[in-house]
Amino acid sequence: MSMSAVSPKRSSLVSVFSRVGGSYHASKRKCPSSSSLSAEACDSMEDEDGTMELVQLGADRAKNVLILMSDTGGGHRASAEAIRDAFKLEFGDEYNIIIKDVWKEYTGWPLNDMERQYKFMIKHVQLWKVAFHSTSPRWIHSMYLAAIAAFYAKEVEAGLMEYKPDIIISVHPLMQHIPLWVLKWQGLQKKVIFVTVITDLNSCHPTWFHPGVNRCYCPSEEVAKRASLDGLEDSQIRVFGLPVRPSFARAVLVKDELREELDMDPHLPAVLLMGGGEGMGPVKKTAKALGESLFDERLGKPMGQLIVICGRNKSLATTLESLEWKIPVKIRGFEKQMEKWMGACDCIITKAGPGTIAEALIRGLPIILNDYIPGQEKGNVPYVVDNGAGVFTRSPKETAKIVAEWFTTNTDELKRMSENALKLAKPEAVFEIVKDMHDLACQRGPLANFPYMLTASFTSLI
């Protein structure tokens, strides 16, 4: 994209370029498209009719990528970090990646307190259910977002402008509207690429969808359909999958070696029981039920082994460690190498968190879903069950029965669900997402590489 100004203003434009460290040369040659530019900046040029084209400046600098997230659940930060790591692996120093909770750092209540509010409502889950569904109508969430913008738009603007982003990535449903308004007020829509990466697999809040984004990356076709119904064009929508950190997605694992490394029984099938980062859900009751169902009373020996991930719930870990077990059991706290524990097990029991589901699918683990958060996680249940990758039950006894059958009399179903899980998995999603963002950046016209100080004053200059 190029902008033209009549020749009499040429001297003032040259003056501006010199102040921002650019260079100006009259030239008859054509500037190559932004997608084929080398590291060197293009020159400006004057056409035969006396007009001047403004072309890329600073094309050799690293681009700033600002990822907007909030710790309302672990999935948003996990997706942000996965995107950061994929950018580094694919493009090295071409991009500077900054992950920020702009709300917490730059605004006041209630935005700077969303994490605590979310945790409170999740513990009182019916309260969260009411909040989720009552704010779904567009006229309602548009009103409260506009009210928040009236109070905090300047603070958000300060937060965004501090990092001078070339690309803004939202991985949270409340990180679209106000930042996009700020870009519009600043006249930066043509300079800054804004994309949304949705971190809910199936059912998601309508605030995820904003028609002003350059891209909306959807984890599934179901979410893409919702985006289309909410007014996004097909050109804005891409379906690549949920971003999972590269160290997990591309890990090459051998189960026998992992079991030796993790000091597990090399022969017994293993079930992984998870309660999320906070150790939520019926973990204790399910663990005790598995301790009974996986022990063969007639033969007097175990039929399987159990790994329990308690997350940050130290009380749960202490309680489970104090119990007497008839089968091999390992109690773990918060784990940063879940790819190893998943790779060493044969199935998983978890609540319907999208990140855990996406990781389990990559490892080909049949999934028993035992709980979900109303609203954004409810749709994850049919996503798993209808695709033949797992089952749903809230009963600890039923869960234990299913696992015992999978390990003994129903191994064919376990194998079939494992195959279905691998078919549903999208391990390359995060790489496809960052490559598409890179393509967007390459397609940007000359304005995209102007320094911010030039862009901000450009309208008044012309």
C-alpha positions as CSV (number, residue, x, y, z in Angstrom):
1,M,0.0,0.0,0.0
2,S,1.3,3.5,-0.8
3,M,0.2,7.0,-0.1
4,S,0.7,10.0,-2.4
5,A,1.2,13.7,-1.7
6,V,1.5,16.4,-4.3
7,S,5.0,17.7,-5.1
8,P,4.8,21.1,-3.2
9,K,4.7,19.2,0.1
10,R,7.8,17.2,-0.8
11,S,10.2,19.3,1.2
12,S,8.1,19.0,4.4
13,L,8.0,15.2,4.0
14,V,11.7,15.0,3.5
15,S,12.1,16.9,6.7
16,V,9.9,14.5,8.6
17,F,11.8,11.5,7.2
18,S,15.2,13.0,8.3
19,R,13.9,13.5,11.8
20,V,12.9,9.9,12.2
21,G,16.2,8.6,10.8
22,G,14.9,7.6,7.4
23,S,16.4,8.6,4.0
24,Y,14.9,10.1,0.9
25,H,16.0,9.8,-2.7
26,A,14.2,10.7,-5.8
27,S,14.0,7.7,-8.0
28,K,12.2,6.4,-11.0
29,R,12.5,2.7,-10.0
30,K,9.6,0.8,-8.5
31,C,9.6,-0.3,-4.9
32,P,9.1,-4.1,-4.6
33,S,6.0,-5.4,-2.9
34,S,6.3,-5.7,0.9
35,S,6.2,-9.5,0.7
36,S,9.4,-9.5,-1.4
37,L,11.3,-6.8,0.4
38,S,14.8,-7.5,1.6
39,A,16.2,-6.5,4.9
40,E,17.1,-3.1,3.5
41,A,14.5,-0.3,3.4
42,C,13.1,0.8,0.1
43,D,13.7,4.3,-1.1
44,S,11.0,6.9,-1.7
45,M,10.3,7.7,-5.3
46,E,8.7,10.4,-7.4
47,D,6.4,9.6,-10.4
48,E,6.4,11.3,-13.7
49,D,3.2,13.3,-12.8
50,G,5.1,14.9,-9.9
51,T,3.6,12.8,-7.1
52,M,5.7,11.0,-4.5
53,E,5.3,7.5,-3.1
54,L,6.1,6.8,0.5
55,V,7.7,3.5,0.8
56,Q,9.0,1.2,3.6
57,L,11.3,2.6,6.3
58,G,13.0,0.6,8.9
59,A,12.3,-2.7,7.2
60,D,15.4,-4.2,8.8
61,R,14.2,-3.8,12.3
62,A,12.7,-6.6,14.4
63,K,8.9,-6.4,14.6
64,N,7.2,-6.1,18.0
65,V,4.5,-8.7,18.8
66,L,2.3,-7.8,21.8
67,I,0.3,-10.8,23.2
68,L,-2.6,-9.7,25.4
69,M,-3.7,-12.3,28.0
70,S,-5.1,-12.7,31.5
71,D,-4.6,-15.4,34.1
72,T,-8.3,-16.2,34.2
73,G,-7.6,-19.9,33.9
74,G,-4.3,-21.3,32.8
75,G,-5.2,-21.8,29.2
76,H,-4.7,-18.1,28.1
77,R,-1.1,-17.9,29.4
78,A,-0.3,-21.4,28.0
79,S,-1.5,-20.3,24.6
80,A,0.4,-17.0,24.8
81,E,3.6,-18.8,25.7
82,A,3.1,-21.4,23.0
83,I,2.8,-18.7,20.4
84,R,5.9,-16.9,21.7
85,D,8.0,-20.1,21.6
86,A,6.8,-20.9,18.0
87,F,7.7,-17.4,16.8
88,K,11.2,-17.9,18.2
89,L,11.6,-21.3,16.7
90,E,10.3,-20.3,13.2
91,F,11.7,-16.7,12.9
92,G,14.4,-16.2,15.5
93,D,15.2,-12.6,16.0
94,E,12.8,-11.2,13.4
95,Y,10.2,-10.7,16.1
96,N,10.3,-9.3,19.7
97,I,7.6,-11.1,21.7
98,I,6.0,-9.4,24.7
99,I,3.3,-11.1,26.8
100,K,1.3,-8.7,28.9
101,D,-1.8,-8.5,31.0
102,V,-2.5,-4.9,30.0
103,W,-5.6,-4.8,32.2
104,K,-3.7,-5.7,35.4
105,E,-0.8,-3.4,34.7
106,Y,-2.5,-0.3,33.4
107,T,-6.1,-0.2,34.5
108,G,-8.1,-0.1,37.7
109,W,-11.0,-2.1,39.1
110,P,-12.6,-4.3,37.9
111,L,-10.2,-5.0,35.0
112,N,-7.1,-5.2,37.2
113,D,-8.8,-7.8,39.4
114,M,-10.2,-10.2,36.9
115,E,-8.0,-13.1,38.0
116,R,-9.3,-13.1,41.6
117,Q,-12.9,-12.5,40.4
118,Y,-12.7,-15.4,38.0
119,K,-11.3,-17.8,40.6
120,F,-14.1,-16.8,43.0
121,M,-16.8,-17.4,40.5
122,I,-15.3,-20.8,39.4
123,K,-15.5,-21.9,43.0
124,H,-19.1,-20.8,43.0
125,V,-19.8,-22.3,39.6
126,Q,-23.4,-21.3,39.3
127,L,-22.4,-17.7,39.7
128,W,-20.0,-18.1,36.8
129,K,-22.8,-19.8,34.7
130,V,-25.1,-16.8,35.3
131,A,-22.3,-14.3,34.4
132,F,-21.3,-16.2,31.3
133,H,-24.8,-16.5,29.8
134,S,-26.2,-13.1,31.0
135,T,-23.4,-11.3,29.2
136,S,-23.7,-13.3,25.9
137,P,-26.2,-11.0,24.1
138,R,-24.3,-8.5,22.0
139,W,-26.2,-5.4,23.3
140,I,-25.3,-6.3,26.9
141,H,-21.5,-6.9,26.5
142,S,-21.2,-4.0,24.1
143,M,-22.7,-1.7,26.7
144,Y,-20.4,-2.8,29.5
145,L,-17.3,-2.8,27.3
146,A,-18.2,0.7,26.2
147,A,-18.6,1.8,29.8
148,I,-15.2,0.3,30.7
149,A,-13.6,2.0,27.7
150,A,-15.0,5.3,28.9
151,F,-13.0,4.9,32.1
152,Y,-9.8,3.2,31.0
153,A,-9.3,3.8,27.3
154,K,-6.4,6.2,27.9
155,E,-4.7,3.8,30.3
156,V,-5.0,1.0,27.7
157,E,-3.7,3.3,25.0
158,A,-0.7,4.0,27.2
159,G,-0.1,0.3,27.7
160,L,-0.3,-0.5,24.0
161,M,1.8,2.5,22.9
162,E,4.6,1.7,25.4
163,Y,5.4,-1.4,23.3
164,K,4.8,0.0,19.9
165,P,3.5,-3.2,18.5
166,D,3.5,-4.2,14.9
167,I,1.2,-7.2,15.7
168,I,-1.2,-7.5,18.6
169,I,-2.4,-11.0,19.4
170,S,-5.4,-11.4,21.8
171,V,-5.7,-14.7,23.5
172,H,-8.6,-13.6,25.8
173,P,-12.2,-12.7,25.0
174,L,-12.0,-9.3,26.7
175,M,-8.9,-8.2,24.9
176,Q,-10.4,-7.3,21.5
177,H,-12.8,-4.4,21.8
178,I,-11.0,-1.7,23.7
179,P,-7.5,-2.3,22.1
180,L,-9.2,-2.1,18.6
181,W,-11.0,1.1,19.6
182,V,-7.6,2.5,20.7
183,L,-6.0,1.6,17.3
184,K,-8.9,3.3,15.5
185,W,-8.6,6.5,17.6
186,Q,-4.9,6.5,16.9
187,G,-5.4,5.9,13.2
188,L,-3.2,2.8,13.4
189,Q,-5.5,0.2,11.8
190,K,-3.3,0.1,8.7
191,K,-0.1,-0.1,10.7
192,V,-0.9,-2.6,13.4
193,I,-2.0,-6.2,12.6
194,F,-4.6,-7.3,15.2
195,V,-5.5,-11.0,15.5
196,T,-7.5,-13.2,17.9
197,V,-6.4,-16.7,18.9
198,I,-9.5,-18.4,20.4
199,T,-8.5,-20.7,23.3
200,D,-11.9,-22.5,23.7
201,L,-12.4,-25.6,21.7
202,N,-16.1,-25.6,21.0
203,S,-18.5,-23.4,23.0
204,C,-17.1,-19.8,23.5
205,H,-18.3,-16.4,24.6
206,P,-19.4,-14.0,21.8
207,T,-16.9,-11.4,23.0
208,W,-14.2,-13.5,21.2
209,F,-15.6,-12.4,17.9
210,H,-14.9,-8.8,16.6
211,P,-15.3,-7.9,12.9
212,G,-12.3,-5.5,13.1
213,V,-9.6,-8.1,13.5
214,N,-7.3,-9.1,10.6
215,R,-7.6,-12.8,11.6
216,C,-9.6,-14.9,13.9
217,Y,-7.8,-18.2,14.5
218,C,-10.4,-20.9,15.5
219,P,-9.4,-24.2,17.1
220,S,-12.3,-26.1,15.4
221,E,-14.8,-25.9,12.7
222,E,-17.6,-25.5,15.3
223,V,-16.0,-22.3,16.5
224,A,-15.4,-21.1,12.9
225,K,-19.1,-21.5,12.3
226,R,-19.9,-19.3,15.3
227,A,-17.4,-16.7,14.1
228,S,-19.1,-16.6,10.7
229,L,-22.6,-16.2,12.4
230,D,-21.2,-13.3,14.5
231,G,-20.3,-11.4,11.3
232,L,-16.7,-12.3,10.5
233,E,-15.9,-12.8,6.8
234,D,-14.4,-16.0,5.5
235,S,-11.2,-14.2,4.7
236,Q,-10.8,-13.3,8.4
237,I,-11.3,-16.9,9.7
238,R,-8.6,-19.6,9.9
239,V,-9.0,-23.0,11.4
240,F,-5.7,-24.5,12.6
241,G,-6.4,-25.9,16.0
242,L,-5.5,-24.9,19.6
243,P,-1.9,-23.7,20.1
244,V,0.1,-26.1,22.1
245,R,3.6,-25.3,23.2
246,P,6.2,-26.6,20.7
247,S,8.2,-28.6,23.3
248,F,5.0,-30.7,23.8
249,A,3.7,-30.8,20.3
250,R,6.9,-31.9,18.6
251,A,8.3,-34.1,21.4
252,V,9.5,-37.5,20.2
253,L,8.7,-39.9,23.1
254,V,9.1,-43.6,23.7
255,K,6.8,-45.0,26.4
256,D,9.2,-47.6,27.7
257,E,12.0,-45.1,28.1
258,L,9.7,-42.6,29.8
259,R,8.4,-45.2,32.3
260,E,12.0,-46.1,33.2
261,E,12.9,-42.4,33.6
262,L,9.8,-41.6,35.7
263,D,10.3,-44.8,37.9
264,M,7.0,-46.3,36.8
265,D,6.1,-50.0,36.5
266,P,7.2,-51.0,33.0
267,H,4.5,-53.6,32.4
268,L,1.2,-52.3,34.0
269,P,-1.0,-50.0,32.0
270,A,-1.2,-46.5,33.5
271,V,-4.0,-44.0,34.0
272,L,-3.3,-40.3,34.4
273,L,-5.7,-38.5,36.8
274,M,-5.7,-34.7,36.5
275,G,-7.6,-31.9,38.2
276,G,-6.2,-28.9,36.3
277,G,-3.6,-26.4,37.6
278,E,-5.7,-25.8,40.7
279,G,-6.3,-29.5,41.4
280,M,-10.1,-29.1,41.0
281,G,-12.8,-31.7,40.5
282,P,-13.5,-35.0,42.2
283,V,-9.8,-36.1,42.2
284,K,-9.7,-37.6,45.7
285,K,-12.9,-39.8,45.2
286,T,-11.8,-40.8,41.8
287,A,-8.3,-41.8,42.9
288,K,-9.7,-43.9,45.8
289,A,-12.1,-45.6,43.4
290,L,-9.3,-46.4,41.0
291,G,-7.2,-47.8,43.8
292,E,-10.0,-50.4,44.3
293,S,-11.0,-51.1,40.7
294,L,-7.4,-51.6,39.5
295,F,-6.6,-54.3,42.1
296,D,-7.6,-57.9,41.3
297,E,-8.8,-59.3,44.5
298,R,-8.9,-62.9,43.2
299,L,-5.3,-62.9,42.0
300,G,-4.1,-60.5,44.7
301,K,-2.2,-58.2,42.4
302,P,-2.7,-54.9,40.6
303,M,-4.2,-54.6,37.0
304,G,-2.9,-51.1,36.5
305,Q,-1.1,-48.1,38.0
306,L,-2.2,-44.6,38.8
307,I,-0.5,-41.2,38.3
308,V,-2.3,-38.2,40.1
309,I,-1.4,-34.6,39.1
310,C,-2.6,-32.4,42.0
311,G,-1.5,-29.1,40.5
312,R,-1.1,-26.3,43.1
313,N,-3.5,-28.1,45.5
314,K,-1.0,-29.1,48.2
315,S,-3.7,-30.2,50.6
316,L,-5.0,-32.7,48.1
317,A,-1.5,-34.1,47.5
318,T,-0.8,-34.4,51.2
319,T,-4.1,-36.2,51.7
320,L,-3.5,-38.7,48.9
321,E,0.0,-39.4,50.0
322,S,-1.3,-40.4,53.5
323,L,-3.5,-43.1,52.1
324,E,-2.7,-46.8,51.9
325,W,-2.7,-48.1,48.3
326,K,-3.0,-51.6,46.8
327,I,-1.7,-50.5,43.4
328,P,1.4,-48.5,42.3
329,V,0.5,-44.8,42.7
330,K,2.5,-41.6,42.1
331,I,1.3,-38.3,43.5
332,R,2.6,-35.2,41.8
333,G,2.1,-31.5,42.3
334,F,2.3,-28.8,39.6
335,E,4.1,-30.3,36.6
336,K,5.9,-28.5,33.8
337,Q,6.7,-31.6,31.8
338,M,3.3,-33.0,31.1
339,E,4.4,-34.4,27.8
340,K,6.4,-37.0,29.7
341,W,3.6,-38.1,32.0
342,M,1.1,-38.2,29.2
343,G,3.5,-40.1,27.0
344,A,4.0,-42.7,29.7
345,C,0.3,-43.3,30.3
346,D,-2.4,-45.1,28.4
347,C,-5.5,-42.9,29.2
348,I,-6.4,-39.8,31.0
349,I,-9.1,-38.6,33.4
350,T,-9.6,-34.8,33.5
351,K,-12.1,-32.0,33.5
352,A,-12.9,-30.6,30.1
353,G,-10.2,-27.9,29.9
354,P,-9.3,-27.2,26.3
355,G,-5.5,-27.2,26.8
356,T,-5.4,-30.6,28.5
357,I,-7.8,-32.0,25.9
358,A,-5.6,-30.7,23.0
359,E,-2.5,-32.2,24.6
360,A,-4.1,-35.5,25.3
361,L,-5.2,-35.8,21.7
362,I,-1.6,-35.2,20.5
363,R,-0.4,-38.0,22.7
364,G,-3.3,-40.3,21.5
365,L,-4.8,-40.7,25.0
366,P,-8.4,-41.8,25.3
367,I,-10.1,-39.3,27.6
368,I,-12.5,-39.7,30.4
369,L,-14.1,-36.2,31.1
370,N,-15.4,-36.0,34.7
371,D,-16.4,-32.3,34.9
372,Y,-16.6,-29.0,33.1
373,I,-16.9,-25.3,33.8
374,P,-20.4,-24.1,32.5
375,G,-20.2,-21.9,29.5
376,Q,-16.9,-22.2,27.7
377,E,-16.0,-25.8,28.7
378,K,-19.5,-27.4,28.2
379,G,-19.0,-27.7,24.5
380,N,-15.7,-29.6,24.9
381,V,-17.6,-32.6,26.1
382,P,-19.4,-33.4,22.8
383,Y,-16.2,-32.4,20.9
384,V,-14.4,-35.3,22.6
385,V,-17.3,-37.8,22.9
386,D,-18.9,-37.3,19.4
387,N,-15.5,-37.7,17.8
388,G,-15.0,-41.0,19.5
389,A,-11.9,-39.9,21.5
390,G,-13.4,-40.4,25.0
391,V,-16.4,-40.6,27.3
392,F,-18.0,-38.4,29.9
393,T,-19.1,-39.3,33.4
394,R,-19.2,-37.4,36.7
395,S,-19.3,-40.6,38.8
396,P,-15.9,-41.7,40.3
397,K,-17.1,-45.3,40.5
398,E,-18.2,-45.3,36.9
399,T,-14.9,-43.7,35.9
400,A,-13.0,-46.4,37.8
401,K,-15.1,-49.1,36.2
402,I,-14.4,-47.8,32.7
403,V,-10.6,-47.7,33.3
404,A,-10.6,-51.2,34.7
405,E,-12.4,-52.5,31.6
406,W,-10.1,-50.7,29.3
407,F,-7.1,-52.3,30.9
408,T,-8.6,-55.9,30.9
409,T,-11.7,-56.9,28.9
410,N,-12.2,-53.9,26.7
411,T,-8.8,-53.1,25.3
412,D,-10.2,-52.9,21.7
413,E,-12.2,-49.8,22.7
414,L,-9.1,-48.3,24.3
415,K,-7.2,-48.8,21.1
416,R,-9.9,-47.4,18.9
417,M,-10.3,-44.3,21.0
418,S,-6.6,-43.8,20.9
419,E,-6.6,-43.9,17.1
420,N,-9.5,-41.4,17.1
421,A,-7.7,-39.1,19.4
422,L,-4.7,-39.0,17.1
423,K,-7.0,-38.2,14.1
424,L,-8.5,-35.3,16.0
425,A,-5.1,-33.9,17.2
426,K,-3.5,-30.8,15.6
427,P,0.1,-30.7,16.8
428,E,1.2,-28.2,14.1
429,A,-1.5,-25.7,15.0
430,V,0.7,-23.2,16.7
431,F,3.2,-23.2,13.9
432,E,0.5,-22.7,11.3
433,I,-0.8,-19.8,13.3
434,V,2.5,-17.9,13.6
435,K,3.3,-18.6,9.9
436,D,0.0,-17.0,8.9
437,M,0.7,-14.0,11.1
438,H,4.1,-13.7,9.4
439,D,2.5,-13.8,6.0
440,L,0.1,-11.0,7.1
441,A,3.1,-8.9,8.3
442,C,4.8,-9.4,4.9
443,Q,1.7,-8.3,3.0
444,R,1.5,-5.0,4.9
445,G,2.1,-1.9,2.8
446,P,4.7,0.8,3.3
447,L,2.9,2.4,6.3
448,A,3.4,-0.8,8.4
449,N,7.1,0.0,8.9
450,F,6.9,3.7,9.6
451,P,8.1,4.6,13.0
452,Y,5.3,5.3,15.5
453,M,6.2,9.0,15.8
454,L,5.8,9.4,12.1
455,T,2.5,7.5,11.9
456,A,0.9,9.4,14.8
457,S,1.5,12.8,13.2
458,F,0.9,11.6,9.6
459,T,-2.8,12.7,9.3
460,S,-2.1,16.3,10.4
461,L,1.0,16.4,8.2
462,I,-1.0,15.6,5.1
